[in-house]
């Protein structure tokens, strides 16, 4: 029974590592149903999700390191640099419209 428990714990560990989460807002409004992507140079494709009713998002990115977050508001995605670590990391952003283009400002 000890081996099964150890195996179960070992398999569940990657689910915590690389946890990037937060919330997105534009002014006082939450951004609902917005596509959020994390691009990591060692991954063949972006990891993505959509924001929830409260503007929150959660993604699991392995391996650790520097990544790019892309938030699809407006015609072009707004981007910022984020990092994936062994411990969960929170990134809350404000999407700011600057002349028809959005930028992300960390809150």
C-alpha positions in Angstrom: 0.0 0.0 0.0 2.9 2.4 0.7 4.2 2.1 -2.9 0.8 3.0 -4.3 0.6 6.1 -2.1 4.1 7.1 -3.1 3.3 6.6 -6.8 0.1 8.7 -6.4 1.9 11.5 -4.7 4.7 11.4 -7.3 2.1 11.6 -10.2 0.3 14.5 -8.6 3.4 16.7 -8.0 3.6 18.2 -11.6 0.1 19.5 -11.2 1.3 22.0 -8.6 4.6 22.9 -10.2 4.4 25.6 -12.8 1.1 26.9 -11.6 0.6 30.4 -13.0 -2.6 32.1 -12.0 -4.2 35.5 -11.5 -7.0 37.8 -12.7 -7.5 40.2 -15.6 -9.3 43.5 -15.5 -9.9 46.4 -17.7 -10.6 49.4 -15.5 -13.2 48.3 -12.9 -14.5 45.5 -15.1 -13.3 41.9 -15.1 -12.4 40.3 -18.4 -14.7 37.3 -18.8 -14.2 34.6 -21.5 -10.9 36.1 -22.7 -8.3 33.7 -24.1 -5.0 33.6 -22.1 -2.0 31.8 -23.4 1.4 31.1 -21.9 4.2 30.6 -24.5 7.3 28.8 -23.3 10.3 28.5 -25.6 10.7 24.8 -24.7 7.1 23.9 -25.5 5.9 23.1 -29.0 2.6 25.0 -28.5 1.1 27.5 -26.1 -0.7 26.4 -23.0 -4.1 28.2 -22.9 -7.4 28.8 -21.1 -10.2 31.3 -20.8 -10.9 33.7 -18.0 -13.7 32.8 -15.6 -16.7 35.0 -14.5 -14.5 36.8 -12.0 -11.7 37.4 -14.5 -9.5 34.6 -13.0 -7.3 32.2 -15.0 -5.0 29.3 -14.0 -2.5 27.5 -16.2 0.1 24.8 -15.5 3.4 25.3 -17.4 6.4 23.0 -17.3 9.3 23.4 -17.6 10.2 26.3 -15.3 11.6 29.6 -16.7 10.8 32.7 -18.6 7.5 32.7 -20.5 5.3 35.1 -22.3 1.7 35.6 -21.4 -0.7 36.6 -24.2 -4.1 38.0 -23.5 -6.5 38.3 -26.4 -8.3 41.6 -26.1 -8.6 43.9 -29.0 -7.2 43.1 -32.5 -3.8 42.0 -31.3 -2.8 40.1 -28.1 -1.5 42.1 -25.2 1.7 40.5 -23.9 3.9 40.5 -20.8 6.8 38.5 -19.5 6.1 36.0 -16.7 8.0 33.2 -15.0 7.1 29.6 -14.2 8.5 28.3 -10.9 8.2 25.1 -8.8 5.9 27.1 -6.5 2.6 28.7 -7.7 3.0 32.3 -8.8 0.2 34.9 -9.1 0.1 37.5 -11.9 -2.8 39.9 -11.8 -3.0 42.2 -14.8 -4.8 45.3 -16.0 -5.5 45.5 -19.7 -5.0 49.2 -20.7 -6.2 50.5 -24.1 -3.6 52.8 -25.6 -4.8 54.1 -28.9 -6.6 51.0 -29.9 -3.8 48.6 -28.7 -3.8 46.9 -25.4 -0.9 46.6 -23.0 -0.7 44.6 -19.8 0.2 46.3 -16.5 0.8 44.2 -13.5 -1.4 45.0 -10.5 
